[in-house]
Amino acid sequence: MKKYDIVIIGSGPGGYVAAIKASQLGAKVAVVEKKEIGGVCLNWGCIPTKTLLKSASVYNDIINSEKYGIDITDKSVVNINWDNIQLRKEKIVKKLTSGVEVLLKKNNIDLYKGYGELIDKNTIKVGEIILSTENLILATGSSPKIPSIEGIDKAIEKKLALTSKDLLELKEIPKSLIVIGAGVVGVEFAALFNSFETKVTILQRSNQILGNADKDIRSSMADILSKSGIDIVYNTKIERFTEDGIVASVDGERKEIKADKVLISIGREANTKGLDQIGVKLDNRGNVITNERLETNIKGVYAIGDINGRLMLAHVASAEGITAVENIMGKNSKINYDKAPSCIYSFPEIGTVGLTEDEAREKGYEVIISKFPLSVNGKALAEGYRDGFVKIIADKKYKEVLGIHILSPHATDMIAEAVTTMELEGTVYDLAKAVHPHPTLSEIVMEAAHGAVDKPIHIFKAGD
């Protein structure tokens, strides 16, 4: 039997970060992983999709090169080499996952490959090896939800119906794709394959996409997707799968929609297999219940990342891993989830943090709303961008920033400024006063802040 201070089950961005932090704080640590180091994020999620999205972006720039003054006489010679795109993706994934493995080794963390069977809260069996631990961190992640729809099992068997992981491993680009669900994953994959000239149809159960996003982000992104050639069908109920597509009820009218592939993207569910062995409590959605210290109902057992269902985001999992470890090691640490950013890697990108306009009003705030468009930003025009904006939501009384929502290229990078401002309980005065470099896309944040204080500089509105 091998003894540890902390054993972590799962090596995704929550698990491996927790392991490294624990080792840095002096704990003896082991990680158990039954699949690939790096979890879904590095192997089948964040990194592979962003790698493919970059290839799609380069292809789009080449096909539309004339707007930059670059003439390509015969664009038919520009080919999408899917094999090489996939090879590039695999090389990047391999580099990152092998790098994580090296980090674990350099930090003197023992890695056990195999399924971690929970004997009790202090004992884990991996194959024939028994591990004993003072503290246990569950970081087992999540899996795509598979809905109960007539014919779906056969469709999955035939590889007509796919998860996001399956879609990333396709041997060729489909000519047509149905995306069931217009959440983050659905929108990203729709944008990706549309850029590779796949005919994309999004089927959405409700009357809007990106249900958790600010209303202005939702409506603008829907318009952008539609203008790019993506069909968005609202108020849809999937009735059954056919040999080459689906039958759906759209506003009460039955329609048959055909496609080469169908992406199932209706959310994810926590991987909780085996937790009943030690009595870990779950909520009514099947997520592990934790307190603000990330501790479960069992003392010394913690749950981080997708498994607790708080925010299924890689960077939140990493933050939770550090928080859980700090609490184990005697610190008093917690996370303010209201200040955790959310990112969507579409064209353009979306970066958001804090309250939406509707949420702020529902909480009783008297709010200031300030928007500034991308279309008058010098850097945006130089780079050929027009669609997008930044929206700041602030408390009218104290001018504290309550939420910032960015629709723009590089929005996922720019949102970090908003996160820092909110973490410091900053105001729109702080954002307006901060000197932003010119020309940059980040200036739209400063301009929107000026609009919240008084008036933006580089736009004139009738009546001003």
C-alpha positions as CSV (number, residue, x, y, z in Angstrom):
1,M,0.0,0.0,0.0
2,K,1.3,3.4,-1.0
3,K,0.4,6.4,1.3
4,Y,-0.3,10.0,0.2
5,D,-1.5,13.2,1.6
6,I,-3.7,13.8,-1.5
7,V,-4.8,11.5,-4.2
8,I,-6.5,13.1,-7.2
9,I,-8.7,11.1,-9.6
10,G,-8.6,12.7,-13.0
11,S,-5.8,14.6,-14.8
12,G,-7.8,17.3,-16.7
13,P,-7.2,21.0,-16.1
14,G,-8.7,20.7,-12.7
15,G,-6.8,17.6,-11.6
16,Y,-3.3,18.2,-12.9
17,V,-3.3,21.9,-11.7
18,A,-4.5,20.7,-8.3
19,A,-1.7,18.1,-8.2
20,I,1.0,20.6,-9.1
21,K,-0.2,23.2,-6.5
22,A,-0.4,20.5,-3.8
23,S,3.1,19.4,-4.5
24,Q,4.3,23.0,-4.4
25,L,2.7,23.4,-1.0
26,G,4.6,20.4,0.3
27,A,2.0,17.6,0.0
28,K,2.8,14.0,-1.2
29,V,0.6,13.6,-4.2
30,A,-0.7,11.0,-6.6
31,V,-2.9,11.3,-9.7
32,V,-5.0,8.5,-11.1
33,E,-6.0,8.7,-14.8
34,K,-7.8,6.0,-16.8
35,K,-7.6,7.7,-20.2
36,E,-5.3,10.5,-21.5
37,I,-3.3,13.0,-19.5
38,G,-5.0,16.4,-19.8
39,G,-8.6,15.2,-19.8
40,V,-11.2,16.4,-22.3
41,C,-9.8,19.9,-22.5
42,L,-6.4,19.1,-23.9
43,N,-7.4,16.0,-25.9
44,W,-10.9,16.4,-27.2
45,G,-12.1,19.9,-26.3
46,C,-10.5,23.3,-25.8
47,I,-7.2,22.8,-27.5
48,P,-8.2,20.6,-30.5
49,T,-11.2,22.8,-31.4
50,K,-9.2,26.0,-31.2
51,T,-6.5,24.5,-33.4
52,L,-9.1,23.7,-36.0
53,L,-10.7,27.1,-35.7
54,K,-7.3,28.7,-36.5
55,S,-7.0,26.7,-39.7
56,A,-10.6,27.8,-40.6
57,S,-9.7,31.4,-39.9
58,V,-6.6,31.2,-42.2
59,Y,-8.7,29.6,-44.9
60,N,-11.3,32.3,-44.7
61,D,-8.6,35.0,-44.9
62,I,-7.2,33.4,-48.0
63,I,-10.6,33.0,-49.7
64,N,-11.4,36.6,-48.9
65,S,-8.0,38.0,-49.6
66,E,-9.1,40.6,-52.1
67,K,-10.5,42.7,-49.3
68,Y,-6.9,43.0,-48.1
69,G,-5.6,43.9,-51.6
70,I,-4.3,40.5,-52.3
71,D,-5.6,39.0,-55.5
72,I,-5.7,35.2,-56.0
73,T,-6.6,34.7,-59.7
74,D,-7.7,31.1,-59.3
75,K,-9.1,30.3,-55.9
76,S,-9.9,26.7,-56.9
77,V,-6.2,25.9,-56.3
78,V,-6.7,26.7,-52.6
79,N,-7.5,23.4,-51.0
80,I,-8.4,22.4,-47.5
81,N,-6.0,19.6,-46.6
82,W,-8.0,18.0,-43.8
83,D,-5.4,15.3,-43.2
84,N,-2.7,17.9,-42.5
85,I,-5.1,20.0,-40.4
86,Q,-5.8,17.0,-38.3
87,L,-2.1,16.2,-38.1
88,R,-1.3,19.7,-36.9
89,K,-4.0,19.4,-34.2
90,E,-2.6,16.1,-33.1
91,K,0.9,17.5,-32.8
92,I,-0.2,20.4,-30.7
93,V,-2.3,18.1,-28.4
94,K,0.7,15.7,-28.0
95,K,3.0,18.6,-27.2
96,L,0.7,19.9,-24.5
97,T,-0.2,16.5,-22.9
98,S,3.4,15.3,-22.9
99,G,4.3,18.7,-21.3
100,V,1.7,18.1,-18.5
101,E,3.2,14.7,-17.9
102,V,6.7,16.2,-17.6
103,L,5.3,18.8,-15.1
104,L,3.8,16.1,-13.0
105,K,7.1,14.2,-13.0
106,K,9.2,17.3,-12.2
107,N,6.9,18.1,-9.3
108,N,7.5,14.6,-7.9
109,I,3.8,13.6,-8.4
110,D,3.1,9.9,-8.9
111,L,0.9,9.0,-11.8
112,Y,-1.1,5.9,-12.0
113,K,-2.7,4.9,-15.3
114,G,-6.0,3.0,-14.9
115,Y,-9.4,3.2,-13.4
116,G,-9.5,4.4,-9.8
117,E,-11.9,2.2,-7.8
118,L,-13.0,3.8,-4.5
119,I,-12.8,1.3,-1.7
120,D,-13.6,4.0,0.9
121,K,-12.8,7.7,1.2
122,N,-9.2,7.0,2.1
123,T,-8.5,4.0,-0.1
124,I,-8.3,3.8,-3.9
125,K,-7.5,0.7,-6.0
126,V,-5.9,1.0,-9.4
127,G,-5.5,-2.4,-10.9
128,E,-3.6,-4.4,-8.3
129,I,-2.2,-1.3,-6.6
130,I,-3.7,0.1,-3.4
131,L,-3.4,3.8,-2.6
132,S,-4.0,5.2,0.8
133,T,-4.7,8.9,1.2
134,E,-5.6,11.5,3.9
135,N,-7.5,13.6,1.3
136,L,-9.2,12.8,-1.9
137,I,-10.0,15.2,-4.8
138,L,-12.5,14.0,-7.4
139,A,-11.8,15.6,-10.8
140,T,-13.4,13.0,-13.1
141,G,-15.0,15.5,-15.5
142,S,-18.1,15.1,-17.6
143,S,-19.4,13.4,-20.8
144,P,-21.8,14.6,-23.5
145,K,-25.5,14.1,-22.7
146,I,-27.2,11.7,-25.1
147,P,-30.9,12.4,-25.5
148,S,-33.6,9.7,-25.6
149,I,-34.7,10.0,-29.3
150,E,-36.1,7.3,-31.5
151,G,-33.4,5.8,-33.7
152,I,-30.5,7.5,-31.9
153,D,-28.7,4.3,-31.0
154,K,-28.7,3.1,-34.6
155,A,-27.6,6.6,-35.7
156,I,-24.7,6.5,-33.3
157,E,-23.8,3.0,-34.4
158,K,-23.8,4.1,-38.1
159,K,-21.8,7.2,-37.1
160,L,-24.5,9.5,-38.4
161,A,-25.0,11.0,-34.9
162,L,-21.8,12.2,-33.3
163,T,-20.6,13.8,-30.1
164,S,-18.1,16.7,-30.2
165,K,-15.3,14.2,-29.6
166,D,-16.4,12.1,-32.6
167,L,-16.7,15.2,-34.8
168,L,-13.1,16.1,-34.1
169,E,-11.9,12.7,-35.3
170,L,-13.7,12.7,-38.6
171,K,-11.6,11.4,-41.5
172,E,-13.1,14.0,-43.9
173,I,-15.1,17.2,-43.8
174,P,-18.9,16.5,-44.1
175,K,-20.7,18.3,-46.9
176,S,-23.6,18.9,-44.6
177,L,-24.0,19.0,-40.8
178,I,-27.0,19.3,-38.4
179,V,-26.1,20.7,-35.0
180,I,-28.7,19.9,-32.3
181,G,-28.4,22.6,-29.7
182,A,-27.2,26.2,-29.9
183,G,-25.2,26.4,-26.8
184,V,-21.5,27.1,-26.6
185,V,-20.4,23.8,-28.2
186,G,-23.0,23.9,-30.9
187,V,-22.2,27.5,-31.9
188,E,-18.4,26.8,-32.0
189,F,-18.7,23.7,-34.2
190,A,-21.3,25.4,-36.4
191,A,-18.9,28.3,-37.0
192,L,-16.0,25.9,-37.6
193,F,-17.5,23.7,-40.2
194,N,-19.4,26.5,-41.9
195,S,-16.0,28.1,-42.5
196,F,-14.8,24.9,-44.1
197,E,-17.8,25.2,-46.5
198,T,-20.0,22.6,-44.8
199,K,-23.7,23.3,-45.1
200,V,-24.7,23.8,-41.4
201,T,-28.2,23.8,-39.9
202,I,-28.6,24.5,-36.2
203,L,-31.7,23.1,-34.6
204,Q,-32.6,24.9,-31.4
205,R,-35.3,23.8,-28.9
206,S,-36.1,27.4,-27.7
207,N,-36.5,30.7,-29.6
208,Q,-32.9,31.9,-29.0
209,I,-29.3,30.7,-29.1
210,L,-26.8,30.9,-26.3
211,G,-29.5,31.0,-23.6
212,N,-27.2,32.2,-20.8
213,A,-25.6,35.0,-22.7
214,D,-26.6,38.7,-22.5
215,K,-29.6,39.4,-24.8
216,D,-27.5,41.8,-27.1
217,I,-24.8,39.1,-27.5
218,R,-27.5,36.5,-28.4
219,S,-29.3,38.5,-31.0
220,S,-26.1,39.9,-32.6
221,M,-24.4,36.5,-32.8
222,A,-27.6,34.9,-34.3
223,D,-27.5,37.6,-37.0
224,I,-23.8,37.0,-37.7
225,L,-24.3,33.3,-37.9
226,S,-27.2,33.7,-40.3
227,K,-25.3,36.1,-42.5
228,S,-22.5,33.6,-42.7
229,G,-24.8,31.1,-44.3
230,I,-25.8,29.0,-41.2
231,D,-29.5,28.1,-41.0
232,I,-30.8,28.5,-37.5
233,V,-34.2,26.7,-36.9
234,Y,-35.9,27.7,-33.7
235,N,-38.7,26.1,-31.6
236,T,-37.6,22.6,-32.8
237,K,-38.4,19.3,-31.2
238,I,-36.4,16.3,-32.6
239,E,-38.8,13.4,-33.1
240,R,-36.6,10.7,-34.6
241,F,-33.5,9.9,-36.6
242,T,-33.7,8.6,-40.1
243,E,-31.2,6.9,-42.3
244,D,-29.7,10.2,-43.4
245,G,-30.9,12.9,-41.0
246,I,-33.7,13.7,-38.6
247,V,-37.4,14.3,-38.5
248,A,-38.4,17.3,-36.3
249,S,-41.4,19.3,-35.3
250,V,-40.8,23.0,-36.1
251,D,-43.5,25.3,-34.7
252,G,-45.8,22.3,-34.8
253,E,-45.0,21.4,-38.4
254,R,-43.2,18.1,-39.1
255,K,-40.1,18.4,-41.3
256,E,-37.4,16.0,-42.5
257,I,-33.9,17.4,-42.6
258,K,-31.1,15.5,-44.2
259,A,-27.3,15.7,-43.5
260,D,-24.1,13.7,-43.7
261,K,-23.6,14.1,-39.9
262,V,-25.5,15.2,-36.9
263,L,-23.8,16.7,-33.9
264,I,-25.4,16.1,-30.5
265,S,-24.6,19.1,-28.4
266,I,-27.3,19.5,-25.7
267,G,-24.9,19.8,-22.7
268,R,-22.8,17.5,-20.5
269,E,-23.3,15.4,-17.4
270,A,-21.0,14.7,-14.6
271,N,-19.0,11.4,-14.5
272,T,-20.0,10.1,-11.1
273,K,-19.7,6.4,-11.6
274,G,-18.5,4.7,-8.3
275,L,-19.1,7.6,-6.0
276,D,-22.1,5.9,-4.4
277,Q,-19.5,3.5,-2.9
278,I,-18.4,6.1,-0.5
279,G,-21.7,8.0,-0.1
280,V,-21.0,11.2,-2.0
281,K,-24.2,13.2,-2.3
282,L,-25.5,14.4,-5.7
283,D,-28.0,17.2,-6.6
284,N,-31.1,16.6,-8.7
285,R,-29.1,17.2,-11.9
286,G,-26.6,14.5,-11.0
287,N,-23.7,16.8,-10.0
288,V,-21.6,16.4,-6.8
289,I,-22.7,18.8,-4.1
290,T,-19.9,20.8,-2.6
291,N,-19.5,23.7,-0.2
292,E,-17.6,26.9,-0.9
293,R,-14.4,25.1,0.0
294,L,-15.1,22.6,-2.7
295,E,-15.6,19.9,0.0
296,T,-18.3,17.3,-0.5
297,N,-20.6,16.0,2.3
298,I,-17.7,13.6,3.2
299,K,-14.9,15.3,5.2
300,G,-11.6,15.2,3.3
301,V,-13.3,14.5,0.0
302,Y,-13.4,17.3,-2.5
303,A,-14.9,17.7,-6.0
304,I,-13.6,20.1,-8.7
305,G,-14.4,20.8,-12.3
306,D,-17.3,19.6,-14.4
307,I,-18.2,17.0,-11.8
308,N,-19.7,19.6,-9.4
309,G,-21.6,21.3,-12.2
310,R,-21.0,24.9,-11.0
311,L,-19.3,26.2,-14.2
312,M,-18.2,23.6,-16.7
313,L,-15.2,25.5,-17.9
314,A,-11.5,24.5,-17.9
315,H,-10.2,27.6,-16.3
316,V,-12.8,27.3,-13.5
317,A,-11.7,23.7,-12.9
318,S,-8.1,24.9,-12.6
319,A,-9.1,27.6,-10.1
320,E,-11.2,25.1,-8.2
321,G,-8.2,22.7,-8.0
322,I,-6.0,25.4,-6.5
323,T,-8.8,26.4,-4.1
324,A,-9.4,22.8,-2.9
325,V,-5.7,22.2,-2.3
326,E,-5.3,25.5,-0.4
327,N,-8.1,24.5,1.9
328,I,-6.7,21.0,2.4
329,M,-3.3,22.6,3.3
330,G,-4.8,24.9,5.9
331,K,-5.7,28.1,4.1
332,N,-9.2,29.6,3.8
333,S,-9.9,29.8,0.1
334,K,-13.0,30.2,-2.1
335,I,-14.0,31.3,-5.6
336,N,-16.4,34.1,-6.6
337,Y,-18.1,32.4,-9.5
338,D,-19.8,35.7,-10.5
339,K,-16.4,36.9,-11.6
340,A,-15.4,33.9,-13.6
341,P,-15.3,34.6,-17.4
342,S,-17.0,32.6,-20.1
343,C,-15.6,32.4,-23.6
344,I,-17.0,31.2,-27.0
345,Y,-14.5,30.7,-29.8
346,S,-16.8,31.6,-32.8
347,F,-16.3,34.1,-35.6
348,P,-16.2,36.6,-34.0
349,E,-15.4,35.5,-30.5
350,I,-17.4,36.1,-27.4
351,G,-16.0,37.0,-24.0
352,T,-18.2,37.7,-21.0
353,V,-17.9,38.1,-17.2
354,G,-20.4,39.1,-14.5
355,L,-24.1,39.9,-14.7
356,T,-26.1,40.2,-17.9
357,E,-28.3,43.3,-18.2
358,D,-31.4,41.2,-17.3
359,E,-29.7,39.6,-14.3
360,A,-28.5,43.0,-13.0
361,R,-32.0,44.4,-13.2
362,E,-33.5,41.3,-11.6
363,K,-31.1,41.7,-8.7
364,G,-32.5,45.2,-8.1
365,Y,-29.6,47.3,-9.4
366,E,-30.3,50.6,-11.1
367,V,-27.9,50.1,-14.0
368,I,-26.0,52.1,-16.5
369,I,-25.7,50.4,-19.9
370,S,-22.9,51.5,-22.3
371,K,-22.2,50.0,-25.7
372,F,-19.5,50.8,-28.1
373,P,-19.3,49.3,-31.6
374,L,-16.3,47.6,-33.2
375,S,-17.1,49.3,-36.5
376,V,-15.5,52.6,-35.6
377,N,-12.3,51.1,-34.0
378,G,-9.2,51.8,-36.1
379,K,-7.5,48.5,-35.5
380,A,-10.7,46.6,-36.3
381,L,-11.1,48.4,-39.6
382,A,-7.4,47.8,-40.4
383,E,-7.9,44.1,-39.9
384,G,-11.1,43.9,-41.8
385,Y,-13.6,43.5,-38.9
386,R,-16.9,45.3,-38.5
387,D,-19.3,43.1,-36.5
388,G,-19.2,43.3,-32.8
389,F,-19.3,45.5,-29.7
390,V,-18.5,45.8,-26.0
391,K,-21.3,46.2,-23.5
392,I,-20.6,47.4,-20.0
393,I,-23.2,47.0,-17.2
394,A,-22.5,49.2,-14.2
395,D,-24.2,50.1,-10.9
396,K,-25.6,53.7,-11.4
397,K,-25.0,54.7,-7.8
398,Y,-21.3,53.7,-7.3
399,K,-20.4,53.1,-10.9
400,E,-19.0,49.6,-10.0
401,V,-18.7,47.3,-13.0
402,L,-21.3,44.5,-12.8
403,G,-20.7,42.8,-16.1
404,I,-18.8,43.2,-19.4
405,H,-19.8,41.4,-22.6
406,I,-17.6,41.5,-25.7
407,L,-18.4,40.3,-29.2
408,S,-15.2,40.8,-31.2
409,P,-12.2,39.1,-32.6
410,H,-9.9,38.3,-29.7
411,A,-12.7,38.9,-27.2
412,T,-11.5,35.8,-25.3
413,D,-8.2,37.6,-24.7
414,M,-9.7,41.1,-24.0
415,I,-12.1,39.8,-21.4
416,A,-9.2,39.3,-18.9
417,E,-9.1,43.1,-18.4
418,A,-12.7,43.0,-17.4
419,V,-12.1,40.1,-15.0
420,T,-9.2,42.0,-13.3
421,T,-11.3,45.2,-13.0
422,M,-14.2,43.3,-11.4
423,E,-11.9,41.3,-9.1
424,L,-10.6,44.6,-7.8
425,E,-14.2,46.0,-7.5
426,G,-13.3,48.5,-10.1
427,T,-15.5,51.2,-11.6
428,V,-16.2,52.5,-15.0
429,Y,-14.0,55.5,-13.9
430,D,-11.1,53.1,-13.5
431,L,-11.6,51.6,-17.0
432,A,-12.0,55.0,-18.6
433,K,-9.0,56.5,-16.8
434,A,-6.7,53.5,-17.8
435,V,-4.7,54.5,-20.8
436,H,-5.2,51.9,-23.5
437,P,-2.6,51.4,-26.3
438,H,-3.6,52.7,-29.8
439,P,-4.5,51.2,-32.2
440,T,-5.9,48.1,-30.5
441,L,-9.2,46.4,-30.2
442,S,-9.0,46.8,-26.5
443,E,-9.8,50.5,-26.9
444,I,-13.5,49.6,-27.3
445,V,-13.5,48.7,-23.6
446,M,-12.2,52.2,-22.7
447,E,-14.6,53.9,-25.1
448,A,-17.6,52.0,-23.5
449,A,-16.3,53.1,-20.1
450,H,-16.3,56.7,-21.2
451,G,-19.8,56.2,-22.4
452,A,-20.8,54.9,-18.9
453,V,-19.2,57.9,-17.3
454,D,-20.4,60.5,-19.8
455,K,-19.9,60.1,-23.5
456,P,-17.6,58.0,-25.7
457,I,-14.9,59.9,-27.6
458,H,-14.9,58.3,-31.0
459,I,-18.6,58.1,-31.8
460,F,-21.3,60.8,-32.2
461,K,-24.9,60.1,-31.5
462,A,-27.8,62.3,-32.7
463,G,-28.9,64.4,-29.8
464,D,-25.5,64.7,-28.1
